[in-house]
Amino acid sequence: MNEHFPGSYDLAPDQDTLVSIVQAAGKVLKEKGIEGLENGRYQIDDSSAAANIFTCKLSPEIVHHIFSIPLETIRVSSDGHAEGCEIIYLPESMLEDGTQCSAELGLYVTEVVGRSGDLSPLHIEHSWSIRGWEGQCLEGEYKVEYSIDGRRVSPGNLDLESLDLRNSEDIRRLIADIRNNTQSLGVDDIDTIYRLIDKISQSGV
């Protein structure tokens, strides 16, 4: 057990667990992450100032170790980080219309899977998010999205030529796939995020 783990929790994370993990991530990312500004979000105490956001890009080694993703499916950028792999913390902020948002956590991991012949690779993006409106319950979600050449595809149909978004049946199947590949955060997701936070805290990214 380390300083970031809150102890035992139920299989379905409660509000205290979700709040704790966002706070733990915020503490670490404010220290280890890169600070920037988030478009479309504003500071609670100054509606004219863009909200701050803290980002940590992940190394291929950490992605492989924490998420058990094969190294050959991780693309490495020119700066040595894993492409499409990062964890983000957005403190409490508000929208342009004044609606206030709770602090948010986002985690993104992308696999690039080669296909036979000269076919373009399949990109698989895993994302974990915890967010909510100020004063309301936080919601935690895990989802998977599939794309080829920047175009969203169904995992049941990777043929771009046969996926016609003007066809209502194709759209229905794609929406069904999106729903089937989206679920609430579970205990394994919480464990994974805490292990990543702990790793970043101890050794950076």
Secondary structure, DSSP 8 states (H G I E B T S, - for coil): --TT------SS--HHHHHHHHHHHHHHHHHHSEEEEEEEEEETTEEEEEEEEEEEE--HHHHHHHH---GGG--B-TTSSBTT-EEEEE-SEE-TTS-EE--EEEEEEEEEE--STT---EEEEEEEEEE-BTTS--EEEEEEEEEETTEEEBTTB--GGG--TTSHHHHHHHHHHHHHTEEE--HHHHHHHHHHHHHHHHH--
